[in-house]
């Protein structure tokens, strides 16, 4: 056993020091991983259908989960489809879905530094997602591509990929036999041995073994969330359905309760039967892991347009404050990567303890009437701007949110909140704002807060401790393998 990080040592010694309490939610550190290189799945490094390397290190902030000590899991989505090459397949590729294990070391900065802490992210492992049993892969004829079955497949290793035609005809989008998977949310189980992943294609919630990446459970979600007819392009899929999730706007965020017994997913946008892209209320789905029972709640989106021409935000993440309160990442799509300036990127606080179950409700008006109230917890554009980050330099897709380890600042314990971006697997972007091009790395922002800023906050509790640092809580000083 060795100590978790230098931060733990500072925590043990620093609590006795005098100093002012931490006041207000504020940026305390930033870090990044270059998007030009590859991850550690070397066997997937060959070119994809669009000639992008199959192990490009990108999209890390689609989902972000804390795994105890200084370990985080970062979840790329369905792969590099920002490079146009085949509209029939929505430019998706046979990128094998995966999660990345990161070591994120927070240490006090040198005197005079712009921020009080320095974040040093390092890639430790890459885990590919697969099933023991055969999955459905498209034959490619409808999209002018080769068969969608990965060459890496072997007996008892059938890999999930991002290719949009890997969905069985005649079955609903929620069929667990589909090979297509667009992962967007990830959380670690209480024992540290499994990960839960939510996606946009189904939508699905799957459990995977953390070591092998093999699927061990497919949870049944309400059928109303999926679409009855699938298609390789989002437009064709939605044109063929009158209910279910919008294309590429499925279960975008996933939270786990501090005791690890409940998962809470959130849909990126309203369902078709709830008004679709023109509606103002999306759904939260809560899953009891022991019984499989679900409840649904209504979440109100913010109008960033006008009363006469409303334009509603989307949701990218949800994280548990405790067993009934959550932070929701609600944002526009503007900023770096979009050639525009970020305007609205907020973390909103909600309480579901007295919220109405809307499982039996349908329609925009019914959901709006039952929507939970929300409070602004963090205006990311304002706080990053106060630290010199221009609106056009704030990543457009702020999507990964996770609470992290406590640190000590000025003798007081401070909680941390990590926020990450999805860079769309584009290591550089060139647009009207940056005509000469600019780096577009995988970025991480760390915010500090105390109990007064977020009353009721309870960190996730991990109840086992063995192997690769699995299973240690946020303030445990001993971590194996760290």
C-alpha positions as CSV (number, residue, x, y, z in Angstrom):
1,X,0.0,0.0,0.0
2,X,1.2,3.5,-0.8
3,X,-0.4,6.8,-0.3
4,X,-3.0,7.9,-2.8
5,X,-1.4,11.2,-3.9
6,X,0.7,14.0,-2.5
7,X,-2.7,15.7,-2.0
8,X,-3.7,13.2,0.6
9,X,-0.5,14.0,2.6
10,X,-1.2,17.7,2.4
11,X,-4.8,16.9,3.6
12,X,-3.5,15.0,6.6
13,X,-1.1,17.7,7.6
14,X,-2.9,20.8,6.4
15,X,-6.1,20.6,8.4
16,X,-4.3,21.8,11.5
17,X,-3.0,24.9,9.7
18,X,-4.7,28.3,10.1
19,X,-6.1,30.2,7.1
20,X,-9.3,31.6,5.6
21,X,-12.0,29.2,4.5
22,X,-12.5,28.5,0.8
23,X,-15.1,30.9,-0.4
24,X,-17.3,30.3,-3.5
25,X,-17.0,27.8,-6.3
26,X,-13.9,28.7,-8.3
27,X,-11.4,27.3,-10.8
28,X,-8.4,25.8,-9.0
29,X,-6.6,23.8,-11.7
30,X,-6.5,22.9,-15.4
31,X,-4.8,20.2,-17.4
32,X,-4.9,18.5,-20.8
33,X,-4.0,15.5,-22.9
34,X,-2.8,16.1,-26.4
35,X,-5.2,14.9,-29.0
36,X,-2.6,14.2,-31.7
37,X,-1.5,10.9,-30.3
38,X,-3.0,7.5,-29.8
39,X,-4.3,5.6,-26.9
40,X,-3.0,2.3,-25.5
41,X,-5.2,0.0,-27.7
42,X,-2.4,-0.5,-30.2
43,X,-4.2,-3.3,-32.0
44,X,-6.9,-0.8,-33.1
45,X,-4.4,1.7,-34.5
46,X,-5.0,0.9,-38.1
47,X,-7.0,3.4,-40.2
48,X,-10.8,3.5,-39.9
49,X,-13.0,3.9,-43.0
50,X,-12.3,7.6,-43.0
51,X,-8.6,7.1,-42.7
52,X,-8.4,8.4,-39.1
53,X,-6.3,6.1,-36.8
54,X,-8.5,3.7,-34.9
55,X,-6.9,4.5,-31.6
56,X,-6.8,8.4,-31.8
57,X,-6.8,9.8,-28.3
58,X,-9.9,12.0,-28.4
59,X,-13.4,12.5,-27.1
60,X,-12.3,11.9,-23.5
61,X,-14.9,14.2,-22.0
62,X,-18.0,12.6,-23.4
63,X,-18.2,10.9,-20.0
64,X,-16.0,11.2,-16.9
65,X,-16.2,9.0,-13.7
66,X,-14.2,9.1,-10.5
67,X,-12.8,5.7,-9.4
68,X,-11.2,6.6,-6.1
69,X,-7.8,7.9,-5.2
70,X,-6.5,9.9,-8.2
71,X,-8.0,7.6,-10.8
72,X,-10.7,8.6,-13.3
73,X,-12.3,6.8,-16.2
74,X,-12.8,8.9,-19.4
75,X,-15.3,7.7,-22.0
76,X,-15.0,8.6,-25.7
77,X,-18.3,8.4,-27.7
78,X,-18.9,6.5,-30.9
79,X,-15.7,7.7,-32.6
80,X,-14.3,10.2,-35.1
81,X,-17.3,11.0,-37.2
82,X,-16.5,14.8,-37.5
83,X,-14.5,13.9,-40.7
84,X,-17.0,13.8,-43.6
85,X,-16.6,10.7,-45.8
86,X,-20.0,8.8,-46.1
87,X,-23.2,10.6,-45.5
88,X,-25.1,7.3,-45.9
89,X,-23.6,6.1,-42.6
90,X,-23.7,9.5,-40.9
91,X,-19.9,9.5,-41.3
92,X,-19.6,7.0,-38.5
93,X,-16.9,4.4,-38.5
94,X,-16.0,1.0,-37.0
95,X,-14.2,2.7,-34.1
96,X,-14.3,0.2,-31.3
97,X,-15.9,1.6,-28.2
98,X,-13.7,1.9,-25.1
99,X,-12.9,3.8,-21.9
100,X,-9.6,5.3,-20.8
101,X,-8.2,5.0,-17.3
102,X,-6.4,8.2,-16.3
103,X,-4.2,9.1,-13.4
104,X,-5.1,12.7,-12.5
105,X,-2.6,14.1,-10.0
106,X,-3.4,17.4,-8.3
107,X,-0.6,19.1,-6.5
108,X,-0.1,22.6,-5.1
109,X,1.3,25.0,-7.6
110,X,4.5,26.9,-7.2
111,X,4.2,30.4,-5.6
112,X,3.0,33.0,-8.0
113,X,1.2,30.6,-10.3
114,X,-2.1,31.6,-11.9
115,X,-4.0,28.8,-10.2
116,X,-3.5,27.3,-6.7
117,X,-3.1,23.7,-8.0
118,X,-1.5,21.9,-10.9
119,X,-3.3,19.1,-12.6
120,X,-1.2,16.4,-14.4
121,X,-3.3,13.9,-16.3
122,X,-1.7,10.7,-17.6
123,X,-3.1,7.9,-19.6
124,X,-2.7,4.5,-17.8
125,X,-4.9,2.0,-19.7
126,X,-7.3,1.6,-22.5
127,X,-10.2,-0.9,-22.2
128,X,-12.2,-2.0,-25.2
129,X,-15.9,-2.8,-24.8
130,X,-17.2,-6.2,-26.0
131,X,-19.7,-9.0,-25.5
132,X,-19.1,-12.7,-25.1
133,X,-21.9,-13.5,-27.5
134,X,-22.4,-12.6,-31.2
135,X,-23.7,-9.1,-32.0
136,X,-25.4,-7.8,-35.1
137,X,-23.1,-6.0,-37.6
138,X,-24.4,-4.5,-40.8
139,X,-23.2,-6.0,-44.1
140,X,-22.4,-2.5,-45.4
141,X,-24.4,-2.7,-48.6
142,X,-26.8,0.0,-47.6
143,X,-24.0,2.4,-46.8
144,X,-21.4,1.5,-49.5
145,X,-19.0,0.2,-46.9
146,X,-17.5,-3.2,-46.0
147,X,-19.1,-5.5,-43.4
148,X,-19.2,-3.8,-40.0
149,X,-17.7,-6.7,-38.1
150,X,-14.4,-5.6,-36.6
151,X,-11.4,-7.6,-37.8
152,X,-10.3,-7.8,-34.1
153,X,-13.3,-9.9,-33.2
154,X,-12.6,-13.5,-32.0
155,X,-14.5,-16.2,-30.2
156,X,-16.1,-14.7,-27.0
157,X,-14.9,-11.2,-28.0
158,X,-17.4,-9.3,-30.1
159,X,-16.7,-5.6,-30.0
160,X,-19.1,-2.8,-29.9
161,X,-18.5,0.0,-32.4
162,X,-19.8,3.3,-33.4
163,X,-21.0,2.4,-36.9
164,X,-24.6,3.4,-37.4
165,X,-25.7,0.5,-39.6
166,X,-24.8,-2.1,-36.9
167,X,-28.5,-2.3,-35.8
168,X,-30.7,-5.3,-36.6
169,X,-33.5,-4.6,-39.0
170,X,-37.0,-5.2,-37.6
171,X,-35.9,-4.8,-34.0
172,X,-36.3,-1.6,-31.9
173,X,-33.3,0.5,-31.2
174,X,-33.2,-0.9,-27.6
175,X,-32.3,-4.4,-28.8
176,X,-29.2,-5.4,-26.7
177,X,-28.0,-7.5,-29.7
178,X,-27.1,-4.4,-31.7
179,X,-23.3,-3.9,-32.1
180,X,-23.7,-0.2,-32.4
181,X,-23.0,1.8,-29.2
182,X,-22.7,5.5,-28.7
183,X,-21.4,5.8,-25.1
184,X,-22.0,9.1,-23.3
185,X,-22.2,8.4,-19.6
186,X,-20.0,6.3,-17.3
187,X,-19.9,5.6,-13.6
188,X,-18.0,3.1,-11.4
189,X,-19.8,0.5,-9.2
190,X,-19.6,0.6,-5.5
191,X,-17.2,-2.4,-5.4
192,X,-15.0,-0.7,-8.0
193,X,-15.1,-3.8,-10.3
194,X,-17.7,-2.8,-12.8
195,X,-18.6,0.3,-14.9
196,X,-22.0,1.4,-16.0
197,X,-22.3,3.0,-19.4
198,X,-25.3,4.8,-20.9
199,X,-25.6,5.6,-24.6
200,X,-27.5,7.5,-27.3
201,X,-28.3,4.8,-29.8
202,X,-30.6,2.7,-27.7
203,X,-30.7,4.3,-25.3
204,X,-29.0,1.6,-23.2
205,X,-27.6,1.2,-19.8
206,X,-25.0,-1.6,-19.7
207,X,-22.7,-2.9,-17.1
208,X,-19.2,-3.9,-18.1
209,X,-16.4,-5.7,-16.2
210,X,-13.9,-3.1,-15.5
211,X,-10.8,-5.3,-16.1
212,X,-11.9,-7.0,-19.3
213,X,-14.4,-4.6,-20.8
214,X,-16.9,-7.5,-21.3
215,X,-20.6,-6.7,-20.9
216,X,-22.1,-8.4,-17.9
217,X,-25.6,-6.9,-17.8
218,X,-28.1,-5.1,-20.0
219,X,-30.7,-3.2,-18.0
220,X,-34.2,-2.9,-19.3
221,X,-35.3,0.7,-19.8
222,X,-38.8,2.0,-20.5
223,X,-39.6,1.1,-24.1
224,X,-40.9,4.6,-24.7
225,X,-37.4,5.9,-24.7
226,X,-36.3,4.0,-27.8
227,X,-37.5,4.1,-31.4
228,X,-39.3,1.2,-33.1
229,X,-37.4,1.5,-36.5
230,X,-33.7,2.0,-36.9
231,X,-31.8,3.4,-39.9
232,X,-28.1,4.2,-40.6
233,X,-28.8,7.9,-40.8
234,X,-30.4,10.0,-38.0
235,X,-32.7,11.8,-40.3
236,X,-34.1,8.6,-41.8
237,X,-34.5,7.0,-38.4
238,X,-36.5,9.9,-37.0
239,X,-38.6,10.2,-40.1
240,X,-39.7,6.6,-39.5
241,X,-40.8,7.1,-35.9
242,X,-43.3,9.0,-34.0
243,X,-42.1,8.3,-30.5
244,X,-38.8,7.7,-28.7
245,X,-35.5,9.6,-28.5
246,X,-34.2,12.0,-31.1
247,X,-31.2,10.9,-33.2
248,X,-28.0,11.3,-31.3
249,X,-29.9,12.7,-28.3
250,X,-30.4,9.6,-26.2
251,X,-29.2,9.0,-22.6
252,X,-26.4,11.6,-22.6
253,X,-25.7,11.6,-18.8
254,X,-25.5,9.1,-16.0
255,X,-25.2,9.4,-12.2
256,X,-24.7,6.9,-9.5
257,X,-25.9,7.4,-5.9
258,X,-23.2,7.6,-3.2
259,X,-24.2,4.1,-1.9
260,X,-24.0,2.7,-5.5
261,X,-27.5,1.3,-5.5
262,X,-29.2,3.6,-7.9
263,X,-28.4,4.9,-11.4
264,X,-29.9,8.1,-12.7
265,X,-29.8,8.8,-16.5
266,X,-30.9,11.9,-18.3
267,X,-32.0,12.3,-22.0
268,X,-30.1,14.9,-23.9
269,X,-33.4,16.3,-25.4
270,X,-37.1,15.8,-25.2
271,X,-38.6,12.6,-26.8
272,X,-40.5,12.8,-30.0
273,X,-43.8,12.3,-28.2
274,X,-42.9,15.1,-25.8
275,X,-42.4,17.6,-28.5
276,X,-38.9,16.7,-29.8
277,X,-36.3,19.4,-30.6
278,X,-38.9,22.2,-30.2
279,X,-39.9,21.3,-26.7
280,X,-38.7,22.5,-23.4
281,X,-38.7,19.4,-21.1
282,X,-36.6,16.3,-21.2
283,X,-36.7,13.1,-19.1
284,X,-34.7,11.8,-16.2
285,X,-34.8,8.0,-15.7
286,X,-33.9,6.5,-12.3
287,X,-33.0,2.8,-12.1
288,X,-32.9,0.7,-8.9
289,X,-30.0,-1.8,-9.6
290,X,-31.4,-4.4,-7.2
291,X,-34.9,-4.6,-8.5
292,X,-34.7,-3.1,-12.0
293,X,-37.6,-0.8,-11.3
294,X,-37.5,2.7,-12.9
295,X,-39.0,6.1,-12.2
296,X,-39.1,9.1,-14.5
297,X,-38.9,12.8,-13.8
298,X,-39.2,15.9,-16.0
299,X,-36.3,18.4,-16.3
300,X,-36.9,21.9,-17.7
301,X,-34.5,23.2,-20.3
302,X,-33.5,26.8,-20.6
303,X,-34.6,29.0,-23.5
304,X,-31.5,30.7,-24.9
305,X,-33.4,32.2,-27.8
306,X,-36.4,34.5,-27.4
307,X,-40.1,34.1,-26.4
308,X,-41.1,34.2,-30.0
309,X,-38.3,32.1,-31.3
310,X,-37.3,29.7,-28.5
311,X,-34.0,27.8,-28.7
312,X,-33.6,25.3,-26.0
313,X,-30.3,24.0,-24.5
314,X,-29.4,20.4,-24.3
315,X,-28.2,18.2,-21.4
316,X,-24.8,16.6,-21.4
317,X,-24.3,15.1,-17.9
318,X,-25.8,14.4,-14.5
319,X,-23.9,13.7,-11.3
320,X,-25.2,12.8,-7.9
321,X,-24.7,15.2,-4.9
322,X,-26.4,12.7,-2.6
323,X,-29.2,10.1,-3.0
324,X,-31.8,12.7,-4.1
325,X,-30.0,15.8,-5.4
326,X,-28.0,16.2,-8.6
327,X,-26.0,18.6,-10.7
328,X,-27.1,18.7,-14.4
329,X,-24.8,19.9,-17.1
330,X,-26.9,22.1,-19.4
331,X,-25.3,23.9,-22.3
332,X,-25.4,25.4,-25.7
333,X,-23.1,24.0,-28.5
334,X,-21.0,27.1,-28.9
335,X,-17.3,27.6,-28.3
336,X,-14.0,26.1,-29.5
337,X,-14.8,23.5,-32.1
338,X,-17.9,25.3,-33.3
339,X,-16.3,28.5,-34.6
340,X,-18.3,30.6,-32.2
341,X,-18.3,32.0,-28.7
342,X,-19.6,30.1,-25.7
343,X,-22.6,31.7,-24.0
344,X,-24.5,29.2,-21.8
345,X,-22.8,26.4,-20.0
346,X,-24.2,25.9,-16.5
347,X,-24.3,23.2,-13.8
348,X,-27.8,23.3,-12.4
349,X,-28.8,21.8,-9.0
350,X,-32.1,19.8,-8.7
351,X,-33.8,17.8,-6.0
352,X,-35.9,14.8,-6.9
353,X,-37.1,13.9,-3.4
354,X,-40.6,15.4,-3.9
355,X,-40.7,15.3,-7.7
356,X,-43.6,13.8,-9.6
357,X,-43.1,10.5,-11.3
358,X,-43.9,11.1,-15.0
359,X,-43.6,7.6,-16.3
360,X,-47.3,7.6,-17.3
361,X,-47.3,11.1,-18.7
362,X,-46.7,12.1,-22.4
363,X,-46.7,15.3,-24.3
364,X,-44.9,18.6,-23.9
365,X,-47.5,20.3,-21.8
366,X,-47.9,17.4,-19.4
367,X,-44.2,17.2,-18.8
368,X,-43.7,20.9,-18.5
369,X,-46.3,21.0,-15.7
370,X,-44.5,18.3,-13.7
371,X,-41.0,19.6,-14.2
372,X,-38.6,19.9,-11.2
373,X,-37.3,23.3,-10.2
374,X,-33.6,24.0,-10.6
375,X,-31.0,26.4,-9.2
376,X,-27.8,27.6,-10.8
377,X,-24.8,26.2,-9.1
378,X,-21.9,27.1,-11.6
379,X,-21.8,29.4,-14.6
380,X,-18.8,27.9,-16.4
381,X,-18.5,30.7,-19.0
382,X,-18.4,33.3,-16.2
383,X,-15.9,31.5,-14.0
384,X,-13.6,30.5,-16.8
385,X,-13.9,34.0,-18.2
386,X,-12.8,35.5,-14.9
387,X,-9.6,33.4,-15.2
388,X,-8.8,34.7,-18.7
389,X,-10.4,32.0,-20.9
390,X,-12.1,33.8,-23.8
391,X,-15.6,32.6,-24.8
392,X,-14.4,31.4,-28.2
393,X,-11.7,29.4,-26.4
394,X,-14.1,27.5,-24.1
395,X,-14.7,24.1,-25.5
396,X,-18.1,23.8,-27.2
397,X,-18.8,20.4,-25.9
398,X,-18.4,20.5,-22.1
399,X,-19.8,17.0,-21.4
400,X,-17.9,15.1,-18.6
401,X,-18.5,16.0,-14.9
402,X,-17.3,14.1,-11.9
403,X,-16.6,14.9,-8.2
404,X,-13.0,14.1,-7.4
405,X,-10.6,13.9,-4.4
406,X,-10.6,16.5,-1.6
407,X,-7.6,18.9,-1.4
408,X,-6.3,21.3,1.2
409,X,-6.1,25.0,0.5
410,X,-5.0,27.5,3.1
411,X,-5.4,24.9,5.7
412,X,-9.0,24.0,4.8
413,X,-10.4,20.9,3.1
414,X,-11.8,21.7,-0.3
415,X,-14.0,19.4,-2.4
416,X,-13.3,19.2,-6.1
417,X,-15.4,18.9,-9.3
418,X,-13.7,17.8,-12.5
419,X,-15.2,19.0,-15.9
420,X,-14.0,17.7,-19.3
421,X,-14.7,18.3,-22.9
422,X,-15.5,16.2,-25.9
423,X,-13.1,17.4,-28.6
424,X,-14.8,15.3,-31.3
425,X,-11.5,13.5,-32.0
426,X,-10.2,16.7,-33.7
427,X,-6.7,17.5,-32.4
428,X,-6.8,20.8,-34.2
429,X,-9.6,23.0,-35.5
430,X,-9.6,25.6,-38.3
431,X,-12.5,28.0,-38.6
432,X,-13.4,31.7,-38.9
433,X,-12.2,32.4,-35.3
434,X,-8.9,30.5,-35.8
435,X,-8.2,30.7,-39.5
436,X,-4.6,29.5,-39.0
437,X,-5.8,26.6,-36.9
438,X,-5.5,26.0,-33.2
439,X,-4.9,23.0,-30.9
440,X,-8.0,21.3,-29.6
441,X,-6.8,19.0,-26.8
442,X,-8.7,16.9,-24.3
443,X,-9.1,19.5,-21.5
444,X,-9.9,19.2,-17.8
445,X,-11.0,21.9,-15.5
446,X,-11.0,21.5,-11.8
447,X,-13.3,23.6,-9.6
448,X,-13.1,23.8,-5.8
449,X,-16.0,24.2,-3.4
450,X,-16.8,23.7,0.3
451,X,-19.8,22.4,2.2
452,X,-21.4,25.9,2.3
453,X,-21.4,26.0,-1.5
454,X,-23.0,22.6,-1.9
455,X,-24.9,21.6,1.3
456,X,-25.7,17.9,1.5
457,X,-22.8,16.8,-0.7
458,X,-21.9,13.1,-0.1
459,X,-19.0,11.6,-2.1
460,X,-19.5,8.1,-3.6
461,X,-18.5,5.3,-1.2
462,X,-16.5,2.4,-2.5
463,X,-16.7,-0.7,-0.4
464,X,-13.9,-2.9,-1.7
465,X,-10.2,-2.4,-2.2
466,X,-8.1,-4.7,-4.3
467,X,-6.3,-4.6,-7.6
468,X,-5.3,-1.6,-9.8
469,X,-6.4,0.8,-7.0
470,X,-10.0,-0.2,-7.3
471,X,-12.4,0.7,-4.6
472,X,-11.0,3.6,-2.5
473,X,-13.1,6.5,-1.5
474,X,-12.2,10.1,-2.2
475,X,-10.4,10.8,1.1
476,X,-8.7,7.5,1.7
477,X,-4.9,8.0,2.0
478,X,-3.9,4.5,0.8
479,X,-4.3,3.2,-2.7
480,X,-2.8,0.1,-4.1
481,X,-0.9,0.6,-7.4
482,X,-1.3,4.4,-7.4
